């Protein structure tokens, strides 16, 4: 959201009241704030109010997106195009994490030794459905969203395949804990991200609706390095040719 305020329009729809309603159309996508923010007084004050409203809006919208997730997870067409792209991607990752966690729990408890294989088949069918959807008439924004979603879901499917090959049967196995995992924690009513022994609150910085690079093993190593550094209150500065992870 903040990057959308750098332009000359400043998202102010009412030039006399100086009321900021939300983002201008970018990527192309428009997200309305949960509440209007007035561009009055010192600029550093109302820009901070806009940043706070960005976080509040995306958190509220992500919660609604999660609550509206369809019972039939293979038929998501209406749901996919009813919310901002970023919220769709976050909730998709939350549901993937929940699905894998449930499958591993079933294996660990001896209820279903084939739970991961079944979830792999489900993931493959979900990807096939999205590929079919990509071939249908779509707007530019919808096609961009589906492209990013397929990249994430293909990586998720490959992770499940590796878990099956590694015969993972516990949530404490490193092959699972090293994954970048999204959760919606009901006790705090918020989204968290976990990897190895780290845990972070999701930041809700608006990213718009853009394409994603494929996720490689090097990408995963970068994630682990950076989350580990942040957990120890360090920073990180990845370097190298663009697109290598």
Secondary structure, 3 states (H helix, E strand, C coil): CHHHHCCCCCCEEECCCCEEEECCCECCECCEEEEEEECCCCHHHHHHHHHHHHHHHHHHHHHHHHHCCCCCCCCCHHHHCCCCHHHHHHHHHHHHHHHHHHHHHHHHCCCCCCHHHHHHHHHHHHHHHHHHHHCCCCCHHHHHHHHHHHHHHHHHHHHHHHHHHCCCCCCCCHHHHCCCEEEEECCCCEEEEEECCEEEECCCCCCCCCCCCCCCHHHHHHHHHHHHHHHCCCCCCCCCCCCCC
